[in-house]
Amino acid sequence: MGRKFKLYHYQIRPVIDIYLGLAYVDASMAEEQVKNKELATKYMNSAQSLFRSLGWRDYSEEKLKMVARRELDRWNVQSQTSQDGK
């Protein structure tokens, strides 16, 4: 790998991790809606781990859900929970 690729990878990795974390939060919320608490917890724990690794101070479930909803609204994407009308 060249030096430029390594620098690019170093710069883009946190961005990818943020969106992966948001996907985990959305999956967690969708699993909550279908009463799959175990899988919802697994997804939320994965999201919290990613955000913790990125240096976030508040990676509580409530905060991550708020951020995910705001980001989905920003992109006009409806989460599974929004599609269900909740």
Helices and strands as residue ranges (DSSP letters): H 3-33, H 37-53, H 61-74, H 80-83
